Amino acid sequence: MQASKRNCASYITGKLQITGGFTAEDVRKDKEGLQTMRNLARNIVFMVNAIADAKEKYGLPEVERGSFTSFPDGK
């Protein structure tokens, strides 16, 4: 995704603009956006750690393999 000149200093996550401004200094002043990014980072770290702990405690789930469906005629 290419940022326009207007929001070139914004951090973009998918289509959701988290912080905003015309310059990097404007982004640094966006207290709410920066707070959102810090909370997002903490939540990601929590989830990564929770998944690692669960993997260690319970192991990985069984993966079912062997079935493949193909619709070569497009129907």
Backbone hydrogen bonds in HBPLUS format (Angstrom, degrees):
<---DONOR---> <-ACCEPTOR-->    atom                        ^
c    i                          cat <-CA-CA->   ^        H-A-AA   ^      H-
h    n   atom  resd res      DA  || num        DHA   H-A  angle D-A-AA Bond
n    s   type  num  typ     dist DA aas  dist angle  dist       angle   num
A0010-SER N   A0007-ASN O   2.97 MM   3  5.27 163.2  1.99 115.1 120.2     1
A0018-ILE N   A0011-TYR O   3.42 MM   7  6.16 159.6  2.46 168.3 174.0     2
A0013-THR N   A0016-LEU O   3.13 MM   3  5.31 167.7  2.14 147.1 150.0     3
A0016-LEU N   A0013-THR O   2.89 MM   3  5.31 150.6  1.97 143.4 139.6     4
A0026-ASP N   A0023-THR O   3.10 MM   3  5.11 119.2  2.48  94.2 108.7     5
A0027-VAL N   A0023-THR O   3.18 MM   4  6.60 151.9  2.26 146.0 153.0     6
A0028-ARG N   A0024-ALA O   3.01 MM   4  6.37 155.0  2.08 147.9 154.6     7
A0029-LYS N   A0025-GLU O   3.11 MM   4  6.40 135.7  2.31 140.6 152.2     8
A0029-LYS N   A0026-ASP O   3.10 MM   3  5.10 129.7  2.37  94.2 107.7     9
A0030-ASP N   A0027-VAL O   3.01 MM   3  5.09 150.0  2.10 103.7 113.2    10
A0031-LYS N   A0029-LYS O   2.86 MM   2  5.64 123.9  2.18 113.2  96.6    11
A0034-LEU N   A0030-ASP O   2.96 MM   4  6.19 162.5  1.99 158.4 163.7    12
A0035-GLN N   A0031-LYS O   2.90 MM   4  6.01 152.6  1.97 144.6 152.5    13
A0036-THR N   A0032-GLU O   2.93 MM   4  6.16 155.4  1.99 146.4 153.2    14
A0037-MET N   A0033-GLY O   2.99 MM   4  6.29 153.9  2.06 144.7 151.5    15
A0038-ARG N   A0034-LEU O   2.93 MM   4  6.22 155.1  2.00 147.5 154.0    16
A0039-ASN N   A0035-GLN O   2.92 MM   4  6.19 163.7  1.95 153.7 157.8    17
A0040-LEU N   A0036-THR O   2.87 MM   4  6.06 158.0  1.92 148.8 155.5    18
A0041-ALA N   A0037-MET O   2.89 MM   4  6.10 159.3  1.94 147.8 153.1    19
A0042-ARG N   A0038-ARG O   2.95 MM   4  6.23 161.0  1.99 151.1 155.9    20
A0043-ASN N   A0039-ASN O   2.93 MM   4  6.13 157.2  1.98 149.5 156.0    21
A0044-ILE N   A0040-LEU O   2.90 MM   4  6.15 153.2  1.97 150.0 157.4    22
A0045-VAL N   A0041-ALA O   2.98 MM   4  6.22 164.0  2.00 152.3 156.3    23
A0046-PHE N   A0042-ARG O   2.93 MM   4  6.14 158.3  1.98 146.1 152.4    24
A0047-MET N   A0043-ASN O   2.95 MM   4  6.18 162.5  1.98 148.0 152.0    25
A0048-VAL N   A0044-ILE O   2.91 MM   4  6.14 164.6  1.94 156.1 160.1    26
A0049-ASN N   A0045-VAL O   2.95 MM   4  6.12 164.1  1.98 151.9 156.3    27
A0050-ALA N   A0046-PHE O   2.81 MM   4  6.01 157.4  1.86 151.3 158.4    28
A0051-ILE N   A0047-MET O   2.89 MM   4  6.03 161.0  1.93 150.8 155.4    29
A0052-ALA N   A0048-VAL O   2.98 MM   4  6.18 158.6  2.03 145.3 151.5    30
A0053-ASP N   A0049-ASN O   2.86 MM   4  6.07 159.7  1.90 151.0 156.4    31
A0054-ALA N   A0050-ALA O   2.92 MM   4  6.08 161.9  1.95 148.3 153.4    32
A0055-LYS N   A0051-ILE O   2.84 MM   4  5.98 154.6  1.90 147.3 154.9    33
A0056-GLU N   A0052-ALA O   2.99 MM   4  6.20 153.8  2.06 144.5 151.2    34
A0057-LYS N   A0053-ASP O   2.89 MM   4  6.09 156.5  1.94 148.5 155.5    35
A0058-TYR N   A0054-ALA O   2.71 MM   4  5.61 169.4  1.73 152.9 156.7    36
A0059-GLY N   A0055-LYS O   2.75 MM   4  4.46 133.4  1.97 116.7 128.1    37
A0074-GLY N   A0071-PHE O   3.01 MM   3  5.44 162.8  2.04 116.1 121.4    38
